[in-house]
Amino acid sequence: MPYKLICKALRYLHQNKLMVMDLKPENILFESKTGVLVKLIDFNLARTSLGKGTVPILGQPLPSAVESDPMEVLGTSYYIAPEVL
């Protein structure tokens, strides 16, 4: 089931202190129609809970969620809950 693979991918990212702030259907790729392999893409709005520095699984620095403005709304407005906007 593809949704289980998406959940596994998110779990892996969260275990590595990476938060995807723009998860939407356009950012989920399926390698085949059977959904055997799922890839999450577009980490431009991703945040880390590690503080400043390089995220090991990406190999590049990301903004820290700890140091970000808590009132900053991240994501595509069409997919954000109305009460957040």
N, CA, C and O atoms as a GROMACS GRO file, in nm:
protein
  340
    1MET      N    1   0.083  -0.118   0.000
    1MET     CA    2   0.000   0.000   0.000
    1MET      C    3   0.088   0.125   0.000
    1MET      O    4   0.176   0.140   0.085
    2PRO      N    5   0.066   0.215  -0.095
    2PRO     CA    6   0.149   0.336  -0.104
    2PRO      C    7   0.143   0.424   0.020
    2PRO      O    8   0.244   0.483   0.057
    3TYR      N    9   0.028   0.435   0.085
    3TYR     CA   10   0.020   0.523   0.202
    3TYR      C   11   0.109   0.474   0.315
    3TYR      O   12   0.159   0.555   0.393
    4LYS      N   13   0.129   0.343   0.325
    4LYS     CA   14   0.220   0.291   0.428
    4LYS      C   15   0.364   0.331   0.398
    4LYS      O   16   0.441   0.361   0.489
    5LEU      N   17   0.400   0.332   0.269
    5LEU     CA   18   0.536   0.372   0.231
    5LEU      C   19   0.558   0.520   0.257
    5LEU      O   20   0.667   0.561   0.298
    6ILE      N   21   0.455   0.601   0.234
    6ILE     CA   22   0.465   0.744   0.263
    6ILE      C   23   0.485   0.765   0.413
    6ILE      O   24   0.567   0.847   0.454
    7CYS      N   25   0.412   0.693   0.494
    7CYS     CA   26   0.426   0.702   0.640
    7CYS      C   27   0.564   0.657   0.685
    7CYS      O   28   0.623   0.717   0.774
    8LYS      N   29   0.616   0.551   0.624
    8LYS     CA   30   0.751   0.504   0.659
    8LYS      C   31   0.855   0.610   0.624
    8LYS      O   32   0.949   0.633   0.699
    9ALA      N   33   0.837   0.675   0.509
    9ALA     CA   34   0.930   0.780   0.467
    9ALA      C   35   0.926   0.897   0.565
    9ALA      O   36   1.031   0.950   0.602
   10LEU      N   37   0.807   0.938   0.605
   10LEU     CA   38   0.794   1.048   0.701
   10LEU      C   39   0.853   1.010   0.836
   10LEU      O   40   0.916   1.092   0.902
   11ARG      N   41   0.831   0.887   0.876
   11ARG     CA   42   0.888   0.841   1.004
   11ARG      C   43   1.040   0.847   1.000
   11ARG      O   44   1.104   0.892   1.095
   12TYR      N   45   1.098   0.803   0.889
   12TYR     CA   46   1.243   0.808   0.873
   12TYR      C   47   1.295   0.952   0.882
   12TYR      O   48   1.394   0.979   0.948
   13LEU      N   49   1.226   1.043   0.814
   13LEU     CA   50   1.267   1.184   0.818
   13LEU      C   51   1.256   1.240   0.959
   13LEU      O   52   1.347   1.310   1.005
   14HIS      N   53   1.147   1.210   1.028
   14HIS     CA   54   1.128   1.260   1.164
   14HIS      C   55   1.232   1.201   1.260
   14HIS      O   56   1.279   1.271   1.349
   15GLN      N   57   1.266   1.076   1.242
   15GLN     CA   58   1.370   1.015   1.327
   15GLN      C   59   1.505   1.082   1.305
   15GLN      O   60   1.590   1.081   1.394
   16ASN      N   61   1.525   1.140   1.187
   16ASN     CA   62   1.648   1.211   1.156
   16ASN      C   63   1.633   1.362   1.174
   16ASN      O   64   1.709   1.440   1.117
   17LYS      N   65   1.534   1.400   1.253
   17LYS     CA   66   1.512   1.540   1.293
   17LYS      C   67   1.483   1.633   1.176
   17LYS      O   68   1.522   1.750   1.178
   18LEU      N   69   1.415   1.582   1.074
   18LEU     CA   70   1.380   1.661   0.957
   18LEU      C   71   1.229   1.672   0.948
   18LEU      O   72   1.158   1.571   0.952
   19MET      N   73   1.180   1.793   0.934
   19MET     CA   74   1.036   1.817   0.924
   19MET      C   75   1.004   1.872   0.786
   19MET      O   76   1.058   1.975   0.746
   20VAL      N   77   0.917   1.805   0.714
   20VAL     CA   78   0.874   1.848   0.582
   20VAL      C   79   0.756   1.942   0.602
   20VAL      O   80   0.654   1.903   0.657
   21MET      N   81   0.772   2.065   0.557
   21MET     CA   82   0.668   2.165   0.582
   21MET      C   83   0.575   2.186   0.462
   21MET      O   84   0.482   2.266   0.470
   22ASP      N   85   0.599   2.115   0.354
   22ASP     CA   86   0.518   2.133   0.233
   22ASP      C   87   0.483   1.999   0.172
   22ASP      O   88   0.505   1.977   0.053
   23LEU      N   89   0.427   1.910   0.252
   23LEU     CA   90   0.388   1.779   0.202
   23LEU      C   91   0.254   1.791   0.132
   23LEU      O   92   0.155   1.833   0.190
   24LYS      N   93   0.253   1.753   0.006
   24LYS     CA   94   0.132   1.759  -0.076
   24LYS      C   95   0.145   1.656  -0.187
   24LYS      O   96   0.254   1.605  -0.210
   25PRO      N   97   0.037   1.623  -0.256
   25PRO     CA   98   0.044   1.519  -0.359
   25PRO      C   99   0.150   1.544  -0.465
   25PRO      O  100   0.211   1.449  -0.515
   26GLU      N  101   0.173   1.668  -0.501
   26GLU     CA  102   0.271   1.700  -0.605
   26GLU      C  103   0.414   1.668  -0.560
   26GLU      O  104   0.503   1.656  -0.644
   27ASN      N  105   0.437   1.653  -0.430
   27ASN     CA  106   0.570   1.626  -0.377
   27ASN      C  107   0.590   1.478  -0.340
   27ASN      O  108   0.685   1.444  -0.270
   28ILE      N  109   0.501   1.394  -0.388
   28ILE     CA  110   0.514   1.249  -0.367
   28ILE      C  111   0.523   1.183  -0.503
   28ILE      O  112   0.432   1.195  -0.586
   29LEU      N  113   0.633   1.113  -0.526
   29LEU     CA  114   0.653   1.046  -0.655
   29LEU      C  115   0.646   0.895  -0.636
   29LEU      O  116   0.697   0.841  -0.538
   30PHE      N  117   0.582   0.830  -0.728
   30PHE     CA  118   0.573   0.684  -0.730
   30PHE      C  119   0.657   0.635  -0.847
   30PHE      O  120   0.640   0.681  -0.960
   31GLU      N  121   0.748   0.540  -0.820
   31GLU     CA  122   0.834   0.490  -0.927
   31GLU      C  123   0.756   0.402  -1.024
   31GLU      O  124   0.791   0.395  -1.142
   32SER      N  125   0.653   0.336  -0.976
   32SER     CA  126   0.572   0.252  -1.063
   32SER      C  127   0.426   0.267  -1.024
   32SER      O  128   0.393   0.325  -0.920
   33LYS      N  129   0.339   0.217  -1.108
   33LYS     CA  130   0.195   0.226  -1.081
   33LYS      C  131   0.154   0.143  -0.960
   33LYS      O  132   0.050   0.169  -0.898
   34THR      N  133   0.235   0.042  -0.928
   34THR     CA  134   0.202  -0.041  -0.812
   34THR      C  135   0.242   0.025  -0.681
   34THR      O  136   0.207  -0.023  -0.574
   35GLY      N  137   0.315   0.136  -0.689
   35GLY     CA  138   0.355   0.207  -0.567
   35GLY      C  139   0.459   0.133  -0.486
   35GLY      O  140   0.463   0.147  -0.364
   36VAL      N  141   0.544   0.055  -0.553
   36VAL     CA  142   0.646  -0.023  -0.483
   36VAL      C  143   0.752   0.069  -0.422
   36VAL      O  144   0.806   0.038  -0.316
   37LEU      N  145   0.781   0.179  -0.488
   37LEU     CA  146   0.880   0.273  -0.437
   37LEU      C  147   0.820   0.413  -0.436
   37LEU      O  148   0.769   0.460  -0.538
   38VAL      N  149   0.826   0.479  -0.321
   38VAL     CA  150   0.774   0.614  -0.305
   38VAL      C  151   0.889   0.706  -0.273
   38VAL      O  152   0.975   0.673  -0.191
   39LYS      N  153   0.891   0.824  -0.336
   39LYS     CA  154   0.994   0.924  -0.308
   39LYS      C  155   0.927   1.055  -0.270
   39LYS      O  156   0.832   1.099  -0.336
   40LEU      N  157   0.977   1.116  -0.164
   40LEU     CA  158   0.931   1.249  -0.126
   40LEU      C  159   1.031   1.349  -0.182
   40LEU      O  160   1.152   1.329  -0.172
   41ILE      N  161   0.980   1.456  -0.240
   41ILE     CA  162   1.067   1.556  -0.301
   41ILE      C  163   1.033   1.695  -0.247
   41ILE      O  164   0.937   1.711  -0.172
   42ASP      N  165   1.111   1.792  -0.287
   42ASP     CA  166   1.093   1.934  -0.256
   42ASP      C  167   1.108   1.962  -0.106
   42ASP      O  168   1.010   1.973  -0.033
   43PHE      N  169   1.232   1.973  -0.065
   43PHE     CA  170   1.263   2.002   0.074
   43PHE      C  171   1.300   2.149   0.094
   43PHE      O  172   1.369   2.183   0.190
   44ASN      N  173   1.254   2.236   0.003
   44ASN     CA  174   1.286   2.378   0.013
   44ASN      C  175   1.234   2.442   0.141
   44ASN      O  176   1.296   2.534   0.194
   45LEU      N  177   1.122   2.396   0.191
   45LEU     CA  178   1.064   2.452   0.313
   45LEU      C  179   1.088   2.364   0.435
   45LEU      O  180   1.029   2.387   0.540
   46ALA      N  181   1.173   2.263   0.421
   46ALA     CA  182   1.201   2.172   0.533
   46ALA      C  183   1.272   2.245   0.646
   46ALA      O  184   1.344   2.343   0.623
   47ARG      N  185   1.252   2.197   0.766
   47ARG     CA  186   1.317   2.252   0.886
   47ARG      C  187   1.376   2.137   0.965
   47ARG      O  188   1.332   2.023   0.954
   48THR      N  189   1.476   2.168   1.046
   48THR     CA  190   1.536   2.068   1.131
   48THR      C  191   1.518   2.106   1.277
   48THR      O  192   1.511   2.225   1.311
   49SER      N  193   1.510   2.006   1.362
   49SER     CA  194   1.500   2.033   1.506
   49SER      C  195   1.637   2.021   1.572
   49SER      O  196   1.646   2.020   1.695
   50LEU      N  197   1.743   2.011   1.492
   50LEU     CA  198   1.878   1.997   1.545
   50LEU      C  199   1.942   2.131   1.578
   50LEU      O  200   2.048   2.134   1.641
   51GLY      N  201   1.883   2.240   1.538
   51GLY     CA  202   1.949   2.369   1.549
   51GLY      C  203   2.023   2.396   1.418
   51GLY      O  204   1.998   2.328   1.318
   52LYS      N  205   2.113   2.492   1.418
   52LYS     CA  206   2.187   2.524   1.297
   52LYS      C  207   2.284   2.412   1.262
   52LYS      O  208   2.336   2.343   1.350
   53GLY      N  209   2.306   2.395   1.134
   53GLY     CA  210   2.403   2.295   1.092
   53GLY      C  211   2.350   2.207   0.981
   53GLY      O  212   2.238   2.224   0.933
   54THR      N  213   2.433   2.113   0.943
   54THR     CA  214   2.402   2.023   0.834
   54THR      C  215   2.316   1.907   0.882
   54THR      O  216   2.343   1.848   0.986
   55VAL      N  217   2.216   1.876   0.806
   55VAL     CA  218   2.132   1.760   0.834
   55VAL      C  219   2.200   1.641   0.767
   55VAL      O  220   2.216   1.640   0.645
   56PRO      N  221   2.240   1.540   0.845
   56PRO     CA  222   2.318   1.428   0.788
   56PRO      C  223   2.254   1.361   0.667
   56PRO      O  224   2.326   1.328   0.572
   57ILE      N  225   2.124   1.339   0.667
   57ILE     CA  226   2.065   1.265   0.554
   57ILE      C  227   2.055   1.349   0.428
   57ILE      O  228   2.044   1.294   0.318
   58LEU      N  229   2.059   1.482   0.440
   58LEU     CA  230   2.054   1.566   0.321
   58LEU      C  231   2.193   1.616   0.280
   58LEU      O  232   2.217   1.646   0.164
   59GLY      N  233   2.283   1.624   0.378
   59GLY     CA  234   2.416   1.671   0.349
   59GLY      C  235   2.425   1.819   0.323
   59GLY      O  236   2.521   1.866   0.261
   60GLN      N  237   2.328   1.894   0.368
   60GLN     CA  238   2.329   2.039   0.351
   60GLN      C  239   2.261   2.107   0.469
   60GLN      O  240   2.179   2.045   0.537
   61PRO      N  241   2.295   2.232   0.493
   61PRO     CA  242   2.232   2.302   0.606
   61PRO      C  243   2.086   2.335   0.578
   61PRO      O  244   2.047   2.359   0.463
   62LEU      N  245   2.007   2.335   0.683
   62LEU     CA  246   1.866   2.372   0.674
   62LEU      C  247   1.836   2.471   0.786
   62LEU      O  248   1.904   2.472   0.888
   63PRO      N  249   1.733   2.555   0.767
   63PRO     CA  250   1.692   2.642   0.877
   63PRO      C  251   1.644   2.559   0.996
   63PRO      O  252   1.590   2.450   0.978
   64SER      N  253   1.664   2.611   1.114
   64SER     CA  254   1.623   2.542   1.235
   64SER      C  255   1.480   2.578   1.271
   64SER      O  256   1.442   2.695   1.269
   65ALA      N  257   1.401   2.478   1.304
   65ALA     CA  258   1.264   2.502   1.351
   65ALA      C  259   1.266   2.569   1.487
   65ALA      O  260   1.175   2.644   1.522
   66VAL      N  261   1.369   2.541   1.564
   66VAL     CA  262   1.381   2.597   1.699
   66VAL      C  263   1.403   2.748   1.692
   66VAL      O  264   1.353   2.822   1.777
   67GLU      N  265   1.478   2.793   1.593
   67GLU     CA  266   1.513   2.934   1.582
   67GLU      C  267   1.422   3.010   1.487
   67GLU      O  268   1.437   3.132   1.472
   68SER      N  269   1.327   2.943   1.423
   68SER     CA  270   1.235   3.009   1.331
   68SER      C  271   1.125   3.082   1.406
   68SER      O  272   1.099   3.054   1.523
   69ASP      N  273   1.064   3.174   1.338
   69ASP     CA  274   0.950   3.247   1.393
   69ASP      C  275   0.833   3.150   1.410
   69ASP      O  276   0.788   3.092   1.311
   70PRO      N  277   0.782   3.131   1.532
   70PRO     CA  278   0.672   3.035   1.553
   70PRO      C  279   0.543   3.074   1.482
   70PRO      O  280   0.455   2.990   1.463
   71MET      N  281   0.531   3.200   1.444
   71MET     CA  282   0.409   3.245   1.375
   71MET      C  283   0.423   3.236   1.223
   71MET      O  284   0.328   3.266   1.150
   72GLU      N  285   0.540   3.195   1.175
   72GLU     CA  286   0.562   3.183   1.031
   72GLU      C  287   0.483   3.064   0.977
   72GLU      O  288   0.494   2.953   1.028
   73VAL      N  289   0.404   3.089   0.876
   73VAL     CA  290   0.324   2.984   0.813
   73VAL      C  291   0.400   2.934   0.691
   73VAL      O  292   0.430   3.012   0.600
   74LEU      N  293   0.430   2.805   0.690
   74LEU     CA  294   0.504   2.745   0.579
   74LEU      C  295   0.417   2.645   0.507
   74LEU      O  296   0.338   2.574   0.569
   75GLY      N  297   0.430   2.638   0.376
   75GLY     CA  298   0.356   2.541   0.299
   75GLY      C  299   0.278   2.608   0.187
   75GLY      O  300   0.280   2.730   0.172
   76THR      N  301   0.212   2.527   0.110
   76THR     CA  302   0.128   2.576   0.001
   76THR      C  303  -0.010   2.607   0.057
   76THR      O  304  -0.074   2.522   0.118
   77SER      N  305  -0.054   2.730   0.035
   77SER     CA  306  -0.178   2.776   0.100
   77SER      C  307  -0.299   2.688   0.070
   77SER      O  308  -0.388   2.677   0.154
   78TYR      N  309  -0.304   2.625  -0.046
   78TYR     CA  310  -0.417   2.539  -0.081
   78TYR      C  311  -0.427   2.418   0.012
   78TYR      O  312  -0.536   2.365   0.033
   79TYR      N  313  -0.313   2.374   0.069
   79TYR     CA  314  -0.310   2.254   0.151
   79TYR      C  315  -0.299   2.284   0.301
   79TYR      O  316  -0.299   2.191   0.382
   80ILE      N  317  -0.291   2.409   0.339
   80ILE     CA  318  -0.280   2.444   0.480
   80ILE      C  319  -0.421   2.451   0.539
   80ILE      O  320  -0.514   2.498   0.474
   81ALA      N  321  -0.436   2.405   0.661
   81ALA     CA  322  -0.566   2.409   0.728
   81ALA      C  323  -0.613   2.554   0.739
   81ALA      O  324  -0.532   2.642   0.768
   82PRO      N  325  -0.741   2.580   0.717
   82PRO     CA  326  -0.791   2.718   0.720
   82PRO      C  327  -0.766   2.792   0.850
   82PRO      O  328  -0.744   2.913   0.849
   83GLU      N  329  -0.768   2.720   0.961
   83GLU     CA  330  -0.747   2.787   1.089
   83GLU      C  331  -0.603   2.835   1.108
   83GLU      O  332  -0.576   2.918   1.195
   84VAL      N  333  -0.512   2.782   1.028
   84VAL     CA  334  -0.372   2.826   1.036
   84VAL      C  335  -0.354   2.955   0.959
   84VAL      O  336  -0.273   3.040   0.997
   85LEU      N  337  -0.428   2.970   0.850
   85LEU     CA  338  -0.417   3.091   0.769
   85LEU      C  339  -0.486   3.201   0.839
   85LEU      O  340  -0.489   3.314   0.789
   0.00000   0.00000   0.00000
